[in-house]
Amino acid sequence: MNRKLASFLLLAACATAPAQVFTLSKDQLIKYTEKWQGERFPDGRPKVEDKLLQKMDGISAEEIWSVLPGEGYRNQYEGDFRILHPEKKLIGRAVTVQFMPARPDVKGPNEADARAKGVINPGNQRVIDMLQDGDVLVADIYGKIEGGTLVGDNLATYIYAVTHKGFVVDGAIRDLDGISEIPMGAYFRGVHPTPISQELMITGINVPVRIGNATVLPGDVVFGDREGVYFVPPHLVQKILTNADTLHIHDEWTQDKFLHETSKYKSSEIYGSPHDPKVKAEYQEYLKKKLEELHAKDGSK
C-alpha cells in the first residue's frame, strides 16, 4: 500500500470514528448481539423487556447456571463481592465502562474530545450521566481499592434516582455509611475513603469489559443476589425463565414428597428424578398441570 493511500484510509477512519473514548458503534453492538431479536436502544444496545426483568426476580443463580454452560456461556458469573444489601436482588440492563491506569497520550486526547462534545466531567461522571431507567452500571476498575472508588454517597444517590437499580464495580466505593441508606443493589470489592484517582482514565464506554472471571457486554441482563452476579446474554433470558418454571415445579413436588412421605421413600428414590415408573408418571402429570396453570396465568402458549 502506498503512503498516500494509507494516509487517506487513516483520515477516513478518523472521520467516521466517534470523538470519544472507545465504544462499540450501533452496527458493532448489533453484530456482537445478533442473537437478540428484540427491541434495542438507539445506540444498538439490547433492551430486554421490563416484564422479563421482573420475572427474573423470581429465579436463582443456580437456575441461570442450569442453562448458560450448555449454551456455551461458561464465563458469565463472578462472586467474592461485598454486597450492599444481600437481601435485595439487582436486576437490570448493563451499561459498561472500562477504566485503566492513566497514560497521558491516551487520557489527553480523550479529555479534549470530551470537552469538545460539551462533557463537563470526563471522569466517572461521564458514564454516570448517560444512565437511564433500568440500567445497571458495570465498571471495570481492575480491582483497584485506594483511588478506585467509583462513587460516594452523592453519586450513588444519583445512580439510584435515575436507574432505580444500582451498580457492579470491580473496584471500590467510598462513604459506605451514606450509601448503605440507599435501597439500591450494589456489588463492590472494597471500601476506601479516597476519591476516585486522577491516575485513572476511562478507555471504553459500552464495550466488552472483564469483571473478575466474567465477560460483560452492553445490554447483558445483570442478575445479582446474595451469592454474586451473573451477566446473562439477552437472547437467553426467555429460555432461562422457561426452564426455571420447570425447575420450580420440580423442587416444589420433590420437597413436598420429602416433607410428607419420608416414610415411603429414600431421598435417592425421588431426587434428582423418580426411579419408580408410577412415581415418575405422577410427577409428569403434576408438571403438566402446573405448567398449564402458569401459561394460563401469564397468557403464554
C-alpha positions as CSV (number, residue, x, y, z in Angstrom):
1,M,0.0,0.0,0.0
2,N,1.5,3.4,-1.0
3,R,1.9,6.2,1.6
4,K,-0.9,8.4,0.1
5,L,-3.4,5.6,0.2
6,A,-2.5,4.7,3.7
7,S,-2.9,8.3,4.8
8,F,-6.3,8.5,3.1
9,L,-7.6,5.4,4.8
10,L,-6.3,6.7,8.2
11,L,-8.1,10.0,7.7
12,A,-11.3,8.2,6.6
13,A,-11.2,6.1,9.7
14,C,-10.7,9.1,11.9
15,A,-13.6,11.0,10.2
16,T,-16.0,8.1,10.8
17,A,-14.8,7.3,14.4
18,P,-16.8,8.8,17.3
19,A,-15.0,11.7,19.0
20,Q,-14.9,10.0,22.4
21,V,-13.3,7.1,24.3
22,F,-13.6,3.8,22.6
23,T,-17.1,2.5,22.2
24,L,-19.0,0.0,20.0
25,S,-20.9,1.6,17.2
26,K,-24.6,0.7,16.7
27,D,-23.6,-1.7,13.9
28,Q,-21.0,-3.3,16.0
29,L,-23.4,-3.7,19.0
30,I,-25.9,-5.4,16.7
31,K,-23.2,-7.6,15.3
32,Y,-22.0,-8.9,18.7
33,T,-25.5,-9.3,20.0
34,E,-27.1,-10.6,16.8
35,K,-28.9,-13.4,18.5
36,W,-31.0,-10.9,20.3
37,Q,-34.1,-10.3,18.1
38,G,-36.0,-7.9,20.4
39,E,-36.1,-4.2,21.0
40,R,-32.9,-2.1,21.1
41,F,-31.9,1.3,22.4
42,P,-31.0,3.9,19.8
43,D,-27.3,3.1,20.2
44,G,-28.0,-0.6,19.4
45,R,-27.8,-1.9,23.0
46,P,-30.3,-4.8,23.5
47,K,-33.4,-3.7,25.6
48,V,-34.8,-6.8,27.3
49,E,-38.4,-6.1,28.2
50,D,-39.3,-4.9,31.7
51,K,-41.7,-7.7,32.2
52,L,-38.9,-10.2,31.7
53,L,-36.7,-8.4,34.1
54,Q,-39.5,-8.5,36.7
55,K,-39.8,-12.3,36.2
56,M,-36.1,-12.7,36.7
57,D,-36.6,-11.6,40.3
58,G,-38.3,-15.0,41.0
59,I,-35.4,-17.1,39.9
60,S,-32.0,-18.1,41.4
61,A,-28.4,-18.0,40.2
62,E,-28.5,-21.9,40.1
63,E,-31.3,-21.7,37.6
64,I,-29.3,-19.4,35.4
65,W,-26.3,-21.8,35.7
66,S,-28.6,-24.7,34.6
67,V,-28.8,-23.1,31.1
68,L,-25.8,-20.9,30.3
69,P,-22.9,-23.5,30.3
70,G,-25.0,-25.8,28.0
71,E,-25.3,-22.9,25.6
72,G,-21.5,-22.3,25.6
73,Y,-21.5,-19.4,28.1
74,R,-19.2,-20.6,30.9
75,N,-17.7,-17.2,31.9
76,Q,-20.7,-15.2,33.0
77,Y,-20.6,-15.4,36.8
78,E,-18.5,-13.6,39.3
79,G,-18.6,-13.8,43.1
80,D,-16.4,-12.6,46.0
81,F,-18.1,-9.2,46.2
82,R,-19.0,-7.1,49.1
83,I,-22.8,-6.6,48.8
84,L,-24.6,-3.5,49.9
85,H,-28.0,-5.2,50.6
86,P,-27.7,-9.0,50.3
87,E,-31.4,-9.4,50.7
88,K,-32.1,-7.3,47.6
89,K,-31.6,-8.6,44.1
90,L,-30.0,-6.4,41.4
91,I,-31.6,-7.0,38.0
92,G,-31.2,-4.6,35.0
93,R,-29.5,-3.9,31.7
94,A,-25.8,-3.5,31.7
95,V,-24.1,-0.2,30.7
96,T,-20.3,-1.0,30.8
97,V,-17.4,1.3,31.5
98,Q,-13.7,0.4,31.4
99,F,-11.0,2.2,33.4
100,M,-7.3,1.9,33.1
101,P,-4.2,3.4,34.7
102,A,-3.8,6.9,33.2
103,R,-1.4,7.4,30.3
104,P,-1.0,11.0,29.1
105,D,-1.0,10.3,25.3
106,V,-4.4,8.5,25.7
107,K,-6.0,10.5,28.5
108,G,-5.2,13.8,27.0
109,P,-6.9,13.3,23.6
110,N,-9.9,11.6,25.3
111,E,-10.4,14.5,27.7
112,A,-10.0,17.0,24.8
113,D,-12.7,15.1,22.8
114,A,-15.0,15.1,25.8
115,R,-14.6,18.9,26.3
116,A,-15.3,19.4,22.6
117,K,-18.5,17.5,22.9
118,G,-19.6,19.6,26.0
119,V,-18.9,16.9,28.5
120,I,-18.4,18.7,31.9
121,N,-16.7,15.9,33.7
122,P,-14.6,13.4,31.6
123,G,-14.1,11.1,34.6
124,N,-16.6,8.8,36.2
125,Q,-19.5,11.2,35.8
126,R,-19.2,10.9,32.1
127,V,-20.7,7.5,32.0
128,I,-22.9,8.1,35.1
129,D,-24.6,11.0,33.2
130,M,-25.5,8.5,30.4
131,L,-27.6,6.2,32.6
132,Q,-31.4,5.8,32.4
133,D,-34.2,3.9,34.0
134,G,-33.5,0.1,34.2
135,D,-29.7,0.4,33.7
136,V,-27.0,-1.2,35.9
137,L,-23.6,0.5,35.7
138,V,-20.9,-2.2,35.3
139,A,-17.5,-0.8,35.9
140,D,-14.1,-2.5,35.4
141,I,-11.6,-0.7,37.6
142,Y,-9.3,-3.8,37.6
143,G,-9.9,-4.5,41.3
144,K,-8.3,-1.2,42.5
145,I,-9.3,-0.1,46.0
146,E,-7.4,3.0,47.1
147,G,-8.4,5.6,44.5
148,G,-10.5,3.0,42.7
149,T,-13.7,4.4,44.3
150,L,-16.4,4.6,41.6
151,V,-18.8,6.6,43.7
152,G,-19.5,8.0,47.1
153,D,-23.0,8.6,48.6
154,N,-23.8,11.6,46.4
155,L,-23.2,9.9,43.0
156,A,-24.7,6.6,44.3
157,T,-27.9,8.6,45.2
158,Y,-27.9,9.9,41.6
159,I,-27.4,6.5,40.1
160,Y,-30.3,5.1,42.1
161,A,-32.6,8.1,41.4
162,V,-32.0,7.7,37.6
163,T,-31.9,3.9,37.2
164,H,-33.9,2.6,40.2
165,K,-31.3,-0.2,40.1
166,G,-27.6,0.1,41.1
167,F,-24.1,-0.8,40.0
168,V,-21.4,-3.5,39.9
169,V,-17.8,-2.4,40.3
170,D,-14.6,-4.4,40.1
171,G,-13.1,-1.7,42.4
172,A,-14.3,0.2,45.4
173,I,-16.7,2.8,46.8
174,R,-16.5,5.4,49.5
175,D,-18.9,6.9,52.0
176,L,-20.3,3.4,52.9
177,D,-22.4,4.8,55.8
178,G,-24.2,7.1,53.4
179,I,-24.6,4.6,50.6
180,S,-25.9,1.9,53.0
181,E,-29.0,4.2,53.5
182,I,-29.9,3.9,49.8
183,P,-32.2,1.0,48.9
184,M,-30.1,0.0,45.9
185,G,-28.3,-3.0,44.7
186,A,-24.5,-2.6,44.8
187,Y,-21.6,-5.0,44.4
188,F,-18.1,-3.9,45.1
189,R,-14.6,-5.3,46.0
190,G,-13.9,-2.9,48.9
191,V,-14.2,0.5,50.6
192,H,-11.8,3.3,50.8
193,P,-12.1,7.0,51.9
194,T,-10.1,8.3,48.9
195,P,-12.0,9.9,46.0
196,I,-11.6,8.3,42.6
197,S,-8.0,8.9,41.5
198,Q,-6.8,11.2,38.7
199,E,-4.4,8.4,37.9
200,L,-7.4,6.6,36.3
201,M,-8.8,7.2,32.9
202,I,-11.9,5.9,31.1
203,T,-10.9,3.9,28.0
204,G,-14.2,2.4,27.0
205,I,-17.9,3.0,27.4
206,N,-20.4,0.3,26.3
207,V,-17.6,-2.0,25.2
208,P,-16.9,-5.6,26.4
209,V,-15.4,-5.5,29.9
210,R,-14.0,-8.0,32.3
211,I,-15.4,-8.3,35.8
212,G,-13.3,-10.9,37.5
213,N,-13.9,-14.1,35.6
214,A,-16.8,-12.8,33.6
215,T,-17.0,-11.1,30.2
216,V,-19.8,-8.5,30.1
217,L,-21.4,-6.9,27.0
218,P,-23.6,-3.8,26.9
219,G,-27.2,-4.9,27.3
220,D,-26.5,-8.1,29.2
221,V,-29.0,-8.7,32.0
222,V,-27.3,-8.2,35.3
223,F,-28.5,-10.6,37.9
224,G,-27.1,-10.1,41.4
225,D,-28.2,-12.0,44.5
226,R,-26.6,-12.7,47.9
227,E,-24.1,-15.1,46.2
228,G,-22.7,-13.0,43.4
229,V,-23.5,-11.6,39.9
230,Y,-24.5,-13.3,36.7
231,F,-24.2,-11.4,33.4
232,V,-26.9,-13.0,31.1
233,P,-26.8,-12.7,27.3
234,P,-30.1,-11.1,26.4
235,H,-31.2,-13.8,23.9
236,L,-31.1,-16.5,26.7
237,V,-33.3,-14.7,29.2
238,Q,-36.5,-16.3,28.0
239,K,-35.0,-19.7,27.9
240,I,-33.8,-19.3,31.4
241,L,-37.2,-18.2,32.6
242,T,-39.0,-21.1,30.9
243,N,-36.5,-23.6,32.3
244,A,-36.9,-22.1,35.7
245,D,-40.6,-22.7,35.7
246,T,-40.0,-26.4,35.3
247,L,-37.3,-26.4,38.0
248,H,-39.6,-24.6,40.4
249,I,-42.3,-27.1,39.9
250,H,-39.8,-30.0,40.2
251,D,-38.5,-28.6,43.5
252,E,-42.0,-28.0,44.8
253,W,-43.0,-31.5,44.1
254,T,-39.8,-33.0,45.5
255,Q,-39.8,-31.1,48.7
256,D,-43.5,-32.0,49.3
257,K,-42.6,-35.6,49.0
258,F,-39.7,-35.2,51.4
259,L,-41.9,-33.4,53.9
260,H,-44.9,-35.6,53.8
261,E,-43.8,-39.1,52.5
262,T,-40.4,-39.7,54.0
263,S,-41.7,-43.0,55.4
264,K,-42.3,-44.2,51.9
265,Y,-39.1,-43.1,50.1
266,K,-35.4,-42.5,50.5
267,S,-34.1,-39.3,49.1
268,S,-32.3,-41.1,46.2
269,E,-35.6,-42.6,45.1
270,I,-37.1,-39.1,44.5
271,Y,-34.2,-36.7,43.8
272,G,-33.0,-35.8,41.3
273,S,-35.6,-37.8,39.3
274,P,-38.1,-40.5,40.5
275,H,-37.0,-44.1,39.8
276,D,-40.3,-45.9,40.2
277,P,-42.3,-45.6,36.9
278,K,-45.6,-44.9,38.8
279,V,-44.0,-42.1,40.8
280,K,-42.4,-40.7,37.6
281,A,-45.8,-40.7,35.9
282,E,-47.2,-38.9,39.0
283,Y,-44.6,-36.3,38.7
284,Q,-45.1,-35.8,34.9
285,E,-48.8,-35.3,35.4
286,Y,-48.1,-32.8,38.2
287,L,-45.6,-31.0,36.0
288,K,-48.1,-30.8,33.1
289,K,-50.9,-29.4,35.3
290,K,-48.7,-26.8,36.9
291,L,-47.2,-25.6,33.6
292,E,-50.7,-25.3,32.1
293,E,-51.7,-23.2,35.1
294,L,-48.7,-20.9,34.7
295,H,-49.2,-20.5,31.0
296,A,-52.9,-19.6,31.5
297,K,-51.9,-17.1,34.1
298,D,-49.3,-15.2,32.1
299,G,-51.0,-15.7,28.7
300,S,-48.2,-17.7,27.1
301,K,-48.6,-20.7,25.0
